[in-house]
Amino acid sequence: MNKISMFLICDDNYVPYMATMIASICSNTESFLEFHVIGKGISEENKLKIQLMNNDIKNFSIDYKVFDVTSNCGIPYLILSRMTSSTFIRMMLPDLYPEIDKSVIMDVDMIALQDISGLWNESLDDCIFGAALDFPLGAYYGFKKKMDINEDCSYANCGLMLIDCKKWRDEKITEKCLKIEKEYRDKLTCADQDVINKVFLGNFKILDCKYNSLLGNEDDIIIRHFCYLRKPWLSKYNIEGELIKNFDDWWKYAKMTPFYNKLVQEYDTFNKNDDNSASKAIKNYREIENKNIAMMLRKKISLRGKNV
């Protein structure tokens, strides 16, 4: 049986979403999945819960590695409330796992709706990585305009990447990424994604959007990405006030995990006073965003005061 290597960046708070993603991939894929999880650390309790999934879902293994980008790489802060600084680990993964020559990198706010073997077998055409394109407007205003990039330059959504890890190491891409992060730290709109796109300047294999469907409008979707402010564990509605596509699919896979009851409880608490209107869902999102932005600002000021 073919084996597929997968890098997942996850901290303890995101484990229920990672478990849901793992359940979706394994349920739809015949190959054996080797998951390599890295971040600030997963509790032993949550590791045990993930391992219990092996009783019903046999085609995966999982290992864990602890890595903190602040202490290890001098990346002190990240003023992006929807992300944590651990997201920068993405640009270092091939060097952190030198024994792996090929892998898929996926965000944990995704689910597979079909077998991902087709993604694994995609040719990179001598490129170092492959990825689907991001939203055109978001790419321009969040990246090209701020970082002096040609408007015609392709911009990858790095939530999913098929990567030639050996070429990444040979070309010293991690070193180049760390240099760009330091130079553009206060201009980054999408953190590591901006950094990677700045380093490669469009020189990557463009994958079909069915492998990273951001809106869920495409036919024959393989992997659905619940991108910014479209999280099914919080609401039925996205930021535009529309029902989230594949909402029921996400909860179907969540039910296969030991975290299902907790997820239902948190969802019900979050929507306790909800009148099921889109405007209420959006209001809840924005309240959370404002709190997180204030928290990150305080953290940034504190860290700068310590000369981190």
N, C-alpha and C positions, 0 to 999 in steps of 0.2 A: 504494500500500500504506500502511495506517495505521502510524504510528510511536508507540511506547510509550516514555516517558521513565522511567528507573529510577535512584534514588539507592541506592548501596551504600556502607556504612561498612566499611572494611577496611584492616588493616595487613598487613605482609609475612607474618606468621606464619599468617594466615588465608586467604591466596591460594588454596591448593588446594581449600578448601571453597567459596570464592566461584566458582572455576572450575567446580566440580561443579554449583553452582546455576545458573550461566549456561548450561551445557550442557543442563540439564534444561528451563529456560525456553525456550531457542531451539529445542530439539528438538520441543517440543509446541505452539509458538505460531507462527502464520503471519505475524503482524505483524513489522515491523522493530523491534528493541530498541536503544535508546540508553542505555547504561550509563554513569553518572557516579560514579566511585569516589573517595572522599575518606577521609583518615585521616592517620596520621603518615608515610606514604610507602610506596611499593612499589618494590622493586629493579628495575633495568633488566632483569635476567635474567628475573624473574618477569613483567614486562610483555611481554617478547618471547614467553614461553611462552603467555601468554594470547592474544597476537596470532596465534600459530601456529594456534590453534583456528579462526581465520577461514578457513583453507584448506578445512576440512570443514564448518564451520557459518557460513553466509554472512549470516544475517539479524541481525547485531549490529555495533554500533560501541562503542568504549570510550574514555573519557578519564579523566585522573587529576588530582587536586588534593591538595596537602599542607596539612593544618590541624591544629594542636596546641591543644587546649582549655586546657591549663595556661598556656602562654605567651600565648595570644590572649585568653582569657576569664577568667583567674584562678581556674580550677577546679583546685585543687591535688592532690586525691587521690580515690581511690574504693576503699573497703574492700568490694569484692565480687569474690571470686576468679574468678568465672565471667565477668567483664566487664573491659573496660579503660576508661579515662577517655574514650576516643574515642567511646564510646556517646552522650555528651552532644552530639555533633555533630548528632544527629538533630533536636534541637529548634531548630537554627539553619539547617538545609539550605535552606529557601526564600530566606533572605537571602544565603547563600553562592553561590547560583545565581540571580541576579535576572532572568536572561533566560528562566527556565523558569516557566510559569504552572500547570502540572499535572504531577504525578509520582507514582510508586509508590515507597515506601520499604520495603526488605526486609532482614531480617537474613540473614547468609550461611549460617546453619544451617538452610536451607530448600531444598526442591526443588519444582518444578512437576511435577504428574502429568498435567495437561491444559492446554489453551490458556488463557492468562491474559487474553485479550481481553475476556472477560466482566467481569472485575474492572475493567479499564480503563474500560469503558463503564457501570459502575454510577453511578447518580445519587447525588450527595451531599445532595440535598434542602436546598440552601442552607447546609449545614454546612461547616466549614472542612476537616474530614477525616473519613474513614471507617475503621473498624477493627473487628475481631471482639472479642468479650468475652474477658477472661482468666478463669482459674480462680476461682470464687467465693470459696473459702476463702483462697487465696493473696492475692486482692485485698483481703479484709477485714483479715487479720492483718498483711499487709505494707504496707498503705497507709492504709486508712480509720481504723484504730485509732490509728496513730501520728501521723497528720496531721489529725486532727479532722474527718473527712469523714463525712457522713450515710451510714448503712449501706445505704440504698437507691440510692446513687449508682452509676451504671454505670461500670465500670472497663475501659478498653481495653487489649488486648495490642498494644503499639506495634511489635512485631516486623514487622508489615506494616501500612502505612498508605497509603490513597489520599488524596492531599492537594491541595487548591486552594492552590497556592503564592502566588498573587496575593492572595487573601483573608488568608492567613497574614501576609504582609508588610503589607497595609493595616491589619490589626488589631494590628500590632506584637507578635505572639505571641512572637517570639524574645526581645524585651526583657522580657516578662512571665515567660518561662521562666527566664531568667538571674536574675531577682529571686527567684523561688521557690526555685531551686537554692541560692542563697546563704542564704536564710532557713532552709531545712529540710535543709541539707547532711548533718548527722549523724543524720537520721531516715530517709533514703532507703533503702528496701529494694531497689527496682528502678530506681535511678538516674534516667535521663531519662524513663522510663515513668511513674514516680511524679510527676515534675515536670509532664509534659504533662497527666496526669489531674487534677492539682491545679489547673492553669490552666483546664481546660475544664469540670470538675465534671459530667461526664456529657453535655455538649452536643456530641455527635459522632454521625455516622451509624453505626449498628450494622450491620456487614456479616455475612453468613452465615459460619458457622465453617468452611465448605468452603474459604474463601479463606485460612484460617490454622488448620489442623487441628493442635491441640496434642497430642492423644492418638492420632489416627489411627483413631478409632472410627466416624467419620461415613461415610455413603455418598457416593459421587460427589465425592471430595476433589479440589480443584483444586491447592491448595498445602499441602504437608506441612511442618510446623515441628517440628524435633527440639529441643524446648525443654529447659530446664535438666536436665543429667545424663542426656540421652538422645541421645548422639552416636554415630552408626553408624561413624565412623572410629576409635572407641576400643573398642567392644564390641558384641556381639549383644544385650546385656541392658540394660534400663533400670533405674532405681533401685529399682523394685518387684520386680526379679528376673524380669521377663517379657521375652520376645523383643521387640526393637524392631520396631514395625510399619514397613514400607517400607524395612527394612534393605537388602534386595536391590536395590530401586529406586535407592537412593542410590549403591550401588557400580556399578550399571549406568551411571549418568551419570558417575561418577568415572572410569570406564574410557574415556570420551570425551575426557579431558583429558591434557595432558602430565605431569600430576602422579601419574598412577595408580600407577606402580611405586614411587614414594616413599611414597605412602599405604599401599600393601600392606606395604611393608617396616616402616613405623612401626606399623601395626596388628599385624603378626606379632611385633615386638619387645615391644610393650605386652602382648600376650597369650601371650608365650613360655612361661611356666610355668603358664598357665591350664588348669584342668581342665574348662573349658567350663561351669562352674557359675555361676549368677547371683551367689552370695555372693562369689566371687572378683572378678567384675566390679565389684560394689559396693565391695568393699574397695579396689580400685585407684582408683576415683573418689575415695573419701574420703581416701586418702593424698595424692592430688594436691590436693584441696581444702585439707587442713591445711597443706601446704607453701605454697600460694598465699596463704592467709590470713596466715601468718606473714610472708611477704615483703611483703604490702601493709601490714601493721601497722608493719613496720620503715620502709617508705617514708613512711608517714603521719607517724611520729614525726620522721623526718629532715627532711621538708618543713616541718613546724611549727617545728622548731628554726631553720629559715632564714627564718621569717616569710613563707612564700609566700602 
